[in-house]
Amino acid sequence: MTEQARQLIIHGTTLAGHRFRPSDWAERLAGVMSQFRPAGCAGSHLTYSPYAVPRVINGVNCVVVDHRLRALEPLAWKFVIEFARDNSLTIEGELE
């Protein structure tokens, strides 16, 4: 049996309950993270990393971040977390 991947979800709503703008923020953030991939994973600059994927959840733009990114590239993990904190975005899941 394989272990389920732990995920962190950054929601496009602020802690004050407002929608985060611009509306394509999730695609932009995931695009920046697209270079971080598992070893041996084929991918091009036109695809998202499996570690940071934009999704729409309950009508809200989100980025689902795989916790394995933290071990692969700690600075990328830190960048994503600080982006969410700097913009007062709602975070679901464990940060540690």
SEPA-136481 format. One record per atom (N, C-alpha, C): residue number from 1; residue in three letters; chain; atom name; y, x, z. Coordinates in steps of 0.2 Angstrom, whole numbers, plus 5000, padded with zeros to 4 digits. Example, Ala and Ser with C-alpha at 12.3 -4.5 7.8 and 13.67 -1.06 7.14 Angstrom:
REM residues 2
PT     i    aa   ch   at   north   east     up
PT     1   ALA    A    N    4972   5066   5039
PT     1   ALA    A   CA    4978   5062   5039
PT     1   ALA    A    C    4984   5066   5039
PT     2   SER    A    N    4989   5064   5035
PT     2   SER    A   CA    4995   5068   5036
PT     2   SER    A    C    5000   5064   5039
REM end
This chain:
REM residues 96
PT     i    aa   ch   at   north   east     up
PT     1   MET    A    N    4994   5004   5000
PT     1   MET    A   CA    5000   5000   5000
PT     1   MET    A    C    5006   5004   5000
PT     2   THR    A    N    5011   5003   4996
PT     2   THR    A   CA    5017   5007   4995
PT     2   THR    A    C    5022   5004   5000
PT     3   GLU    A    N    5026   5009   5003
PT     3   GLU    A   CA    5032   5007   5007
PT     3   GLU    A    C    5037   5004   5003
PT     4   GLN    A    N    5040   4998   5006
PT     4   GLN    A   CA    5046   4995   5003
PT     4   GLN    A    C    5052   4999   5003
PT     5   ALA    A    N    5055   5000   4998
PT     5   ALA    A   CA    5062   5003   4998
PT     5   ALA    A    C    5067   5000   5002
PT     6   ARG    A    N    5070   5003   5006
PT     6   ARG    A   CA    5076   5001   5010
PT     6   ARG    A    C    5082   5000   5005
PT     7   GLN    A    N    5086   4995   5006
PT     7   GLN    A   CA    5092   4994   5002
PT     7   GLN    A    C    5098   4992   5006
PT     8   LEU    A    N    5104   4994   5004
PT     8   LEU    A   CA    5110   4993   5006
PT     8   LEU    A    C    5114   4989   5001
PT     9   ILE    A    N    5117   4983   5003
PT     9   ILE    A   CA    5120   4979   4998
PT     9   ILE    A    C    5127   4979   5000
PT    10   ILE    A    N    5131   4981   4995
PT    10   ILE    A   CA    5139   4981   4995
PT    10   ILE    A    C    5141   4975   4992
PT    11   HIS    A    N    5144   4970   4995
PT    11   HIS    A   CA    5146   4964   4992
PT    11   HIS    A    C    5153   4964   4990
PT    12   GLY    A    N    5155   4961   4985
PT    12   GLY    A   CA    5162   4961   4982
PT    12   GLY    A    C    5166   4956   4986
PT    13   THR    A    N    5165   4955   4992
PT    13   THR    A   CA    5170   4951   4997
PT    13   THR    A    C    5172   4956   5002
PT    14   THR    A    N    5179   4955   5004
PT    14   THR    A   CA    5181   4959   5009
PT    14   THR    A    C    5179   4956   5016
PT    15   LEU    A    N    5181   4960   5021
PT    15   LEU    A   CA    5179   4958   5028
PT    15   LEU    A    C    5184   4952   5030
PT    16   ALA    A    N    5189   4951   5026
PT    16   ALA    A   CA    5194   4945   5027
PT    16   ALA    A    C    5192   4939   5023
PT    17   GLY    A    N    5186   4940   5019
PT    17   GLY    A   CA    5184   4934   5015
PT    17   GLY    A    C    5186   4934   5008
PT    18   HIS    A    N    5190   4938   5006
PT    18   HIS    A   CA    5193   4938   4999
PT    18   HIS    A    C    5189   4942   4994
PT    19   ARG    A    N    5189   4939   4988
PT    19   ARG    A   CA    5185   4943   4982
PT    19   ARG    A    C    5189   4949   4981
PT    20   PHE    A    N    5184   4954   4980
PT    20   PHE    A   CA    5187   4961   4978
PT    20   PHE    A    C    5189   4961   4971
PT    21   ARG    A    N    5194   4965   4969
PT    21   ARG    A   CA    5196   4965   4962
PT    21   ARG    A    C    5197   4973   4961
PT    22   PRO    A    N    5196   4975   4955
PT    22   PRO    A   CA    5195   4971   4949
PT    22   PRO    A    C    5188   4968   4948
PT    23   SER    A    N    5187   4963   4944
PT    23   SER    A   CA    5181   4960   4944
PT    23   SER    A    C    5175   4964   4941
PT    24   ASP    A    N    5176   4969   4938
PT    24   ASP    A   CA    5171   4974   4936
PT    24   ASP    A    C    5169   4980   4940
PT    25   TRP    A    N    5172   4979   4947
PT    25   TRP    A   CA    5171   4985   4951
PT    25   TRP    A    C    5164   4987   4952
PT    26   ALA    A    N    5159   4982   4952
PT    26   ALA    A   CA    5152   4984   4954
PT    26   ALA    A    C    5149   4988   4948
PT    27   GLU    A    N    5151   4986   4942
PT    27   GLU    A   CA    5149   4990   4936
PT    27   GLU    A    C    5152   4997   4936
PT    28   ARG    A    N    5158   4998   4938
PT    28   ARG    A   CA    5161   5004   4938
PT    28   ARG    A    C    5158   5009   4943
PT    29   LEU    A    N    5157   5006   4949
PT    29   LEU    A   CA    5154   5010   4954
PT    29   LEU    A    C    5147   5012   4952
PT    30   ALA    A    N    5143   5008   4950
PT    30   ALA    A   CA    5136   5009   4948
PT    30   ALA    A    C    5136   5014   4942
PT    31   GLY    A    N    5141   5014   4937
PT    31   GLY    A   CA    5142   5019   4932
PT    31   GLY    A    C    5143   5026   4934
PT    32   VAL    A    N    5148   5026   4940
PT    32   VAL    A   CA    5149   5033   4943
PT    32   VAL    A    C    5143   5036   4945
PT    33   MET    A    N    5138   5032   4948
PT    33   MET    A   CA    5132   5034   4952
PT    33   MET    A    C    5126   5035   4947
PT    34   SER    A    N    5127   5033   4940
PT    34   SER    A   CA    5122   5033   4935
PT    34   SER    A    C    5119   5040   4934
PT    35   GLN    A    N    5122   5045   4936
PT    35   GLN    A   CA    5119   5052   4935
PT    35   GLN    A    C    5114   5054   4940
PT    36   PHE    A    N    5113   5050   4946
PT    36   PHE    A   CA    5109   5052   4951
PT    36   PHE    A    C    5102   5048   4950
PT    37   ARG    A    N    5097   5051   4948
PT    37   ARG    A   CA    5091   5048   4946
PT    37   ARG    A    C    5085   5052   4950
PT    38   PRO    A    N    5079   5049   4950
PT    38   PRO    A   CA    5073   5052   4953
PT    38   PRO    A    C    5071   5058   4948
PT    39   ALA    A    N    5068   5063   4951
PT    39   ALA    A   CA    5065   5068   4947
PT    39   ALA    A    C    5061   5066   4941
PT    40   GLY    A    N    5062   5068   4935
PT    40   GLY    A   CA    5058   5066   4930
PT    40   GLY    A    C    5059   5060   4927
PT    41   CYS    A    N    5064   5056   4929
PT    41   CYS    A   CA    5066   5050   4927
PT    41   CYS    A    C    5070   5050   4920
PT    42   ALA    A    N    5068   5048   4915
PT    42   ALA    A   CA    5071   5048   4909
PT    42   ALA    A    C    5077   5043   4909
PT    43   GLY    A    N    5083   5044   4907
PT    43   GLY    A   CA    5088   5039   4907
PT    43   GLY    A    C    5094   5042   4903
PT    44   SER    A    N    5098   5038   4900
PT    44   SER    A   CA    5104   5040   4896
PT    44   SER    A    C    5110   5039   4900
PT    45   HIS    A    N    5115   5041   4897
PT    45   HIS    A   CA    5122   5039   4901
PT    45   HIS    A    C    5124   5032   4900
PT    46   LEU    A    N    5120   5028   4896
PT    46   LEU    A   CA    5121   5021   4895
PT    46   LEU    A    C    5117   5017   4900
PT    47   THR    A    N    5113   5020   4905
PT    47   THR    A   CA    5109   5016   4909
PT    47   THR    A    C    5111   5017   4916
PT    48   TYR    A    N    5110   5012   4921
PT    48   TYR    A   CA    5112   5013   4928
PT    48   TYR    A    C    5106   5017   4931
PT    49   SER    A    N    5108   5021   4937
PT    49   SER    A   CA    5103   5024   4941
PT    49   SER    A    C    5099   5019   4945
PT    50   PRO    A    N    5093   5020   4946
PT    50   PRO    A   CA    5089   5015   4950
PT    50   PRO    A    C    5091   5015   4957
PT    51   TYR    A    N    5095   5020   4959
PT    51   TYR    A   CA    5098   5020   4966
PT    51   TYR    A    C    5104   5016   4967
PT    52   ALA    A    N    5108   5014   4962
PT    52   ALA    A   CA    5114   5010   4963
PT    52   ALA    A    C    5114   5006   4957
PT    53   VAL    A    N    5113   4999   4958
PT    53   VAL    A   CA    5112   4994   4953
PT    53   VAL    A    C    5117   4988   4954
PT    54   PRO    A    N    5121   4987   4949
PT    54   PRO    A   CA    5126   4981   4950
PT    54   PRO    A    C    5121   4974   4950
PT    55   ARG    A    N    5123   4970   4954
PT    55   ARG    A   CA    5119   4963   4954
PT    55   ARG    A    C    5124   4958   4956
PT    56   VAL    A    N    5123   4952   4954
PT    56   VAL    A   CA    5127   4946   4956
PT    56   VAL    A    C    5122   4942   4961
PT    57   ILE    A    N    5124   4941   4967
PT    57   ILE    A   CA    5121   4938   4972
PT    57   ILE    A    C    5125   4932   4975
PT    58   ASN    A    N    5122   4926   4974
PT    58   ASN    A   CA    5126   4920   4976
PT    58   ASN    A    C    5133   4920   4973
PT    59   GLY    A    N    5133   4922   4967
PT    59   GLY    A   CA    5139   4921   4963
PT    59   GLY    A    C    5144   4927   4965
PT    60   VAL    A    N    5142   4932   4969
PT    60   VAL    A   CA    5147   4937   4971
PT    60   VAL    A    C    5144   4944   4968
PT    61   ASN    A    N    5149   4948   4965
PT    61   ASN    A   CA    5147   4954   4962
PT    61   ASN    A    C    5145   4959   4968
PT    62   CYS    A    N    5140   4962   4967
PT    62   CYS    A   CA    5137   4967   4972
PT    62   CYS    A    C    5134   4973   4969
PT    63   VAL    A    N    5133   4978   4973
PT    63   VAL    A   CA    5130   4984   4971
PT    63   VAL    A    C    5124   4985   4976
PT    64   VAL    A    N    5118   4986   4974
PT    64   VAL    A   CA    5112   4987   4978
PT    64   VAL    A    C    5111   4994   4978
PT    65   VAL    A    N    5111   4997   4984
PT    65   VAL    A   CA    5110   5005   4984
PT    65   VAL    A    C    5104   5006   4988
PT    66   ASP    A    N    5100   5010   4985
PT    66   ASP    A   CA    5093   5012   4988
PT    66   ASP    A    C    5094   5018   4993
PT    67   HIS    A    N    5091   5017   4998
PT    67   HIS    A   CA    5092   5022   5004
PT    67   HIS    A    C    5090   5029   5002
PT    68   ARG    A    N    5086   5030   4997
PT    68   ARG    A   CA    5083   5036   4994
PT    68   ARG    A    C    5089   5040   4991
PT    69   LEU    A    N    5094   5037   4989
PT    69   LEU    A   CA    5100   5041   4987
PT    69   LEU    A    C    5103   5046   4992
PT    70   ARG    A    N    5102   5044   4998
PT    70   ARG    A   CA    5105   5048   5004
PT    70   ARG    A    C    5101   5054   5004
PT    71   ALA    A    N    5095   5055   5003
PT    71   ALA    A   CA    5091   5061   5003
PT    71   ALA    A    C    5092   5065   4997
PT    72   LEU    A    N    5092   5061   4991
PT    72   LEU    A   CA    5093   5065   4985
PT    72   LEU    A    C    5100   5068   4984
PT    73   GLU    A    N    5105   5065   4986
PT    73   GLU    A   CA    5112   5067   4986
PT    73   GLU    A    C    5116   5064   4991
PT    74   PRO    A    N    5117   5068   4997
PT    74   PRO    A   CA    5120   5065   5003
PT    74   PRO    A    C    5128   5064   5001
PT    75   LEU    A    N    5131   5068   4997
PT    75   LEU    A   CA    5138   5067   4995
PT    75   LEU    A    C    5139   5060   4991
PT    76   ALA    A    N    5134   5059   4987
PT    76   ALA    A   CA    5134   5053   4983
PT    76   ALA    A    C    5134   5047   4988
PT    77   TRP    A    N    5129   5047   4992
PT    77   TRP    A   CA    5128   5042   4997
PT    77   TRP    A    C    5135   5041   5001
PT    78   LYS    A    N    5138   5046   5003
PT    78   LYS    A   CA    5144   5046   5007
PT    78   LYS    A    C    5150   5043   5003
PT    79   PHE    A    N    5150   5045   4997
PT    79   PHE    A   CA    5155   5042   4992
PT    79   PHE    A    C    5154   5034   4992
PT    80   VAL    A    N    5148   5032   4991
PT    80   VAL    A   CA    5147   5024   4991
PT    80   VAL    A    C    5149   5021   4997
PT    81   ILE    A    N    5147   5024   5003
PT    81   ILE    A   CA    5149   5021   5009
PT    81   ILE    A    C    5156   5021   5010
PT    82   GLU    A    N    5159   5026   5009
PT    82   GLU    A   CA    5167   5027   5010
PT    82   GLU    A    C    5170   5022   5005
PT    83   PHE    A    N    5168   5021   4999
PT    83   PHE    A   CA    5171   5017   4995
PT    83   PHE    A    C    5171   5010   4998
PT    84   ALA    A    N    5165   5008   5000
PT    84   ALA    A   CA    5165   5001   5004
PT    84   ALA    A    C    5169   5001   5010
PT    85   ARG    A    N    5169   5006   5014
PT    85   ARG    A   CA    5174   5005   5020
PT    85   ARG    A    C    5181   5006   5018
PT    86   ASP    A    N    5183   5010   5013
PT    86   ASP    A   CA    5190   5011   5012
PT    86   ASP    A    C    5193   5004   5009
PT    87   ASN    A    N    5188   5000   5006
PT    87   ASN    A   CA    5191   4994   5003
PT    87   ASN    A    C    5189   4988   5007
PT    88   SER    A    N    5187   4989   5013
PT    88   SER    A   CA    5185   4984   5018
PT    88   SER    A    C    5180   4979   5015
PT    89   LEU    A    N    5175   4981   5011
PT    89   LEU    A   CA    5170   4977   5008
PT    89   LEU    A    C    5164   4976   5013
PT    90   THR    A    N    5161   4970   5012
PT    90   THR    A   CA    5155   4968   5017
PT    90   THR    A    C    5149   4972   5015
PT    91   ILE    A    N    5146   4975   5020
PT    91   ILE    A   CA    5140   4979   5019
PT    91   ILE    A    C    5134   4975   5022
PT    92   GLU    A    N    5129   4974   5019
PT    92   GLU    A   CA    5123   4971   5022
PT    92   GLU    A    C    5117   4977   5022
PT    93   GLY    A    N    5114   4978   5027
PT    93   GLY    A   CA    5109   4983   5028
PT    93   GLY    A    C    5110   4988   5032
PT    94   GLU    A    N    5106   4993   5033
PT    94   GLU    A   CA    5107   4998   5038
PT    94   GLU    A    C    5110   5004   5035
PT    95   LEU    A    N    5115   5007   5038
PT    95   LEU    A   CA    5119   5013   5036
PT    95   LEU    A    C    5115   5019   5037
PT    96   GLU    A    N    5111   5019   5042
PT    96   GLU    A   CA    5107   5025   5044
PT    96   GLU    A    C    5100   5025   5042
REM end
